[in-house]
Amino acid sequence: MATGSDLASPGSGSAEIMKSGIPFRMSPSGAEVPFFTVFIPSYNRAAALYQTLESVEKSTCTDLEILIVDDGSTDNTRELVDGWHPEAPMKVIYIHQENMGKIGAHNTAIKHARGRFFITLDAGDILLPDGLEKIRKSWEGIPAEQRGKLAGIGVLCVREDGSFPGRVFPEQGKDANYLEMLEYTGEKRHAILTSIMKDYPYPVIPGEKHIRPDLILKRMAHDHDLRFLNIPVQVNVREPDGITANIRNYRLNNPGGFRLYFLEEITLHRRYYSRKKSFGDHWRYIRYSLHFGVGLVQQAREMPRLFPWLAAVPVGIVKWLTDKLRHPFEKNRNNS
């Protein structure tokens, strides 16, 4: 891969940028504008990353840039990327930064993304050959007056056995905001206009590196709709040491992010939820607030309605104490 190098400073750390010299059509401002930015975050997953890159190379849509954010890897990730020579005419941008977790990698990526659409592909996952092409054709098939009201397209992921996790979308597709589509459970993927994605970075909480990924989609839902289509785009591959397999540790090591997430469920999104869901949001908010060092008095001040919070206090305290007994709470600032 022919590379040039440059230096930038995304967020709180510096990042070294290497990029291949594949030309794109130019915007009026002279900037390169591929149709897609395929963002791949990676932390010590060189072997899994290679599988993902190989799948992107097989994409029938080559109007894209691959943006790899290496989140402080200590393995041979950089050597793998430097030695990967895709035959397809696609640009590869590699950014190495200090370890800031997936949210930090995402925030770095949206600062550097040039594509019209931004889509995430985790290291280890497999892009289906025609997935991006189908997204592009679907978008271009939407009348211009309708496209102006949409922030992007929501699509499907598939398991390794070919089945769909959760519920698929309505057969005819649907225009709605993300919060209106929560009944369609299971992991999904979203191709979002990069210009809009840049308005919704993940909040950064000192000492923490993880937050629930749909926090920004829920924030976005108050301003933008998406078109949801039954287009399979990628195969999700579960890694034994990935976030899903270690979700309890990620939650307990990042209480501030989870506290913020459930606070927004209560204060911003509650009109979309049932009473049962709201009760769960309240006790989880209490649980993670206590882990984060925010006491009951401050919590009460943050509540739009006091009674639902009061009803959830006993459960939240029990959950917090159970965590303390089963998993001595020590904030691990080195988790990714």
N, C-alpha and C positions, 0 to 999 in steps of 0.2 A: 504494500500500500504506500503510494507516494504521499509523504506527509510534509506539512509545514508546521511550525509551532508558534504559539502566541501565549500571552499570559493575561489572566483576568482575575477579578476578585469577587466571586459570587458570594454574597452573604458575609459570614464571619470568617471565612477562610479563603485562601488563594486556590486557584484551579489552573492546572496546566492543560492547554487545549491543543490537540493534534487533529489535523483534518486532511482527508484525501482531496485531490484536485479534480473532482468531477463537476463539470459546469451545469448550471440550471438556467432556465429562462430568467430574465431579470425583471424586477419590478421597476416602476418609473423612478424610484429613488436610487436604483442601482443595486439593491439588495437581492440576494438569491432567494427564490421563492419556489421550493418544491411543494407539491400538493400535501404531502404528509411529513410530519416529524414523528418518527417512531422512537420513543424514549425508552431506553433499557437501563434501569438502575441495577447495579451489581456490587456485591460486597463479598469478596472471597468465593466467587462462584465461576471460576474460569471455565471449568468443564461444562457446567450448565449453560454458560453464556455462549459457548461455541455452538451448541445445539440450536440455540435461539437465533444466532446470526445465520446459520445455515438455512433455517426456515425462512428468514427474511429474504435471503438471496434468491429463493425460489418463488418469490412473489411475482405474480403476473403484472402488478403495478410497480414500476420502477421509478416513478416520479416522487421520490421520497429521499429523506435524509435519515440516517441512523444516528441517534444521539445517545451515546453511552456515557453515563455518569458513574465512574468508579469511586465508590464511597469509602476511600481509604483502604482498599484491599492490600493485603500483604502476600497474596499468592501471585501467580504468573498472569494475572488478568491483562496487564499492559502488554506483555510480550505476545499474548494470544491475539489481541486486537492488532498490534503492529504487524504480526505475521499473517493476518487474515487478508486474502486477496480476492474479493468477490469478483466474479466474472460479470455480474449484472452492473449496469451503469448507475450506481447509487453512491451517494456521498456518506462517508463515515466520519463523525466527529466524536472524539474521545476526550473526556474531561476527567482528570483525577483531582480529587479534593480530599481534605481531611474528613474523617468519619463524622457525619452529621445525621445518619439515619436516612430512611427512605424519604421522609418529608423534606429533609435538606437537599437530597438528590433531586427531588421533584422541583423544588424552588430554583435550584441551579439550572435545571433543564429548561424551564419556561423562560428564563432570562436569555438563554442562548438559542432557543428554538426559532427556526426560520420558516417552517412549513405553514401552509394555510390551516391545516388541521393538526392537532396534537393527540396522539394516542399512546398509551403505555403498554409495554410488553415486558413482563418480568423475566429476569434471567432464568432460563430453564423452560419457559413456556414456548409453544410452537405456533407460529403464525401460519394459518391456512393459506395455500397458494393464491386463491382468488378472493380472500377476505377483503383486502384493501380496495381491490378493483370494484367489488360489489358496493362498498361504501361510496366510492367515488361516483359510480354510475347512478346510485340511488340519489345522492345529493344533487348531481347535475340534472336529474330528472324531475326535481321539485321546481315548480314555477317560481320565478324570481321573486314575485311578491310574497310568496309563502316562505322562501328561504330567508328573507329579511327578518322574519319573526323567530327564527330558530338559531340555537347556539351550536347545533351539531346533531349527531346521530348516535343512538344507543343500540348496541348489537349484542349478540350472544357469545358466550364461551361454551366450550364443550369439555367433558371429562376425557381422560385417556381412553376410556372404553367406548367413546363416541356418544354417550348419553348427555342430556342437558341437565345441569344442576338447577333445581327449583322449577319455576314456571316460565314458559316461553311467553312472548308478547302476543297480543291479538294477531290473528292471521293477516289481517289487512293493514297492520301497522297502526300507530297512534301518535298524534302530536300531544304532548303533555309535559309538565315539568317533572323533575325527578321524584319529588315527594308524592306526586299523584300516582306513581307507578310502583310504589313499594310492595304492593301485593304480588308483583311478579318477582318472586324471590329467587335466590341463587346468584352466583357470580356473573356479572355482565361486564361489558367493556363499552367505553364511550369515546368517540372521535369528536373532539370539541374544537371549535374555531380557536386558533392560538391567540388571536387578538382578545378574545373573551377570557380564555384560560389565564392570561397574564393578569387579569383583574382579581383573581382568586388564589393567591398563594396560600400555602399552609401557614398557620400561625406557628411561631417558633417560641418554645418554652425553654428557658435556660436549663441545661442539664438533662433534657429529654430529647428522644429521637424518634418517637412513634406516636401516631394519632390515628384514629379510625379514618380510612381513606375517603369515605363518602362525606366527610364533613364539608369539603369544598363543593361537592355536588349539591348538597342540601342548601348551602348558602346561595349557590347559583340559581336554584329552583325558584327563588323569590323574584328573580328578574328575567329568567329565560326558560323557554321550552326547548325540548329536544324532539326529534322524530325517532320513535322506537320501532325497530324492524327486526324480524326473525332472520338475521344474517349471521351464520356462524363465522367467527373471525379467528379465533385462536383456541388452542388446546391448553388447558391449565394443567401443569404438572406439579404435583405436590412433592416438595422436598422434605425429608425427615427432620431436617434442622431449620425449616423455614418458619415464617411468622405464624402461620396457621397451626403448625404442630406445637408451638411454644407460646400460644396466645396468652395463657395465664401470666407467664413471666413478663411478657410485654406490657400487659395491663398494669401489673403491680409496679413495674419499673418506670412507668410513665403516667403516674396518677394525674398530673396536671393537665395533660392532653385529654384524658378520659373525663376528667371533671368538666373541662370546657365543653367537650362534646355533649355531655348530658345536660349541662346548663343550657346549651342552645336548643336541645330537644324540648326543654321545658319552656324556654322564653321565646324562641323564634318559630318553632315548628309545631307547637302543641295542637293547633287546629286540625292537623292532619291525622291525629292519633286517637285511639280509643282510651277509655279510662284505665283499662288494664295495662296498656302500653305506657300510659302516663305514670302510673304507680311504679312500674319498673324503672322508668327514667329517673324518678325522684329518689328511690332508694340507691340506685347506682350513683347518682350525683352525690348523695350523702356519703356513700362508701369511699369514693375516690377523693372527695373533698377532705375527708378525715385523713386519708393517707397522704394528702398533699399539705396537710397542716392547717387547713381552713376549718375553724370550729363552727359550732352550731349557730352561734349568734350572727357571725358573718354570713353564713348560709341563709339564714332567715331573711336577712336584709336583701339578698339577691333574688328572692322568690317573688314572682308576680302575684301569686296567690298562696297564702300561708297554710291553709288547711290541707291541701294535698301533700305538702312537704311534711307537716306534722304527722300525718297518717303514716308516712313512710319512714320516719325517724327510727322506730324500733328495728325494722328490718335492716335499714342501712347500717346501724350501729352493730347489729349482730354479724352482718356480712364483713364489716371492717374488722371486728374482733376475731372472727374465724380466719380471715387472711393472716392476721398477726400471729395466731397460734399455729396455723399449718405452714405458713410460709413467712418466717421472720423477715420483716420488711426492711430491706436494705436497698437503697436506691442505687442501681447499677448504671453508672453513667457511661459504660462502655458498650451497652447493647446497641445493636444497629437497627 
